[in-house]
Amino acid sequence: MPDTPDPRLTPARPDLADIRLKGVVAAERYVEGEAARVVLPSAPLRRAPRPDAGLDTEAVMGDAVTVYETRDGFAWVQFTRDGYVGYLPAEALGPADPAPTHRVAALRTFVYPAPDLKRPHLAHLSLGAAFAAAAREGEYWRLAPGGFVFAGHAVALGTAEPDFAATAERLVGTPYLWGGRTSLGLDCSGLVQLCLQNAGRPCPRDADQQERALGTPLPPGLDGLQRGDLVFWKGHVGLMLDADRLIHANGHHMAVAVEPLREAVERIAEKSFGAVTSIRRLDPSA
């Protein structure tokens, strides 16, 4: 544990902390926390227990969390997938079991009340959302808690799409959303995380965390890049589609967009995040 724990990843407040942090951080009391799972299609993780608090990231159905406190309609949690800590609406959570068996592989799909595409849908699930399939009924999976999802839009949990850049290309045009990590809205690091997780690769949530954790640094310069290389600025990240083109969720286009890397570097240096801080290459066998 570092001398100054990252508050984004540390379930500790002055009044309450994870029992594993006893002796590491000071708190009035320590708790073990309880396992739970996200049961709504998506839910906002906020930095404070208020509906107007900033959006740090998003949960999707099937996400596993540890709950340390539930009060006034919010649960203080830590995500299992990336360790992020914050406040979810308490209504978004349910029992940890049954564990998911399948995940959504389409950009998004609908939940129906019956295995019938003509029935009014109940909800939509985004790419990466996971569910427990109770049984197959024709062309649909029946979800354990109820509802039906078209089976052709889902794959067995653990199935990976190795070309994470191809996933990013499918998301071109998705609106930019600060803190977003669903196919309805994405920020820069949310796009990278979603694509890497779709490829079966663990990935931190924020750009600075990704820059420290992912791949190996390449020599300075914009030559010799290849598909899948990650380009970092202070507070921003994009993904190379080939030697010349960058795909990234960005506030300039307010969307996931593809543009020549050199043009993006020039604009970003002038108007927003400054110079490129590093370019990192992921191990293709990981």
Disulfide bonds with the S-S distance in Angstrom:
none
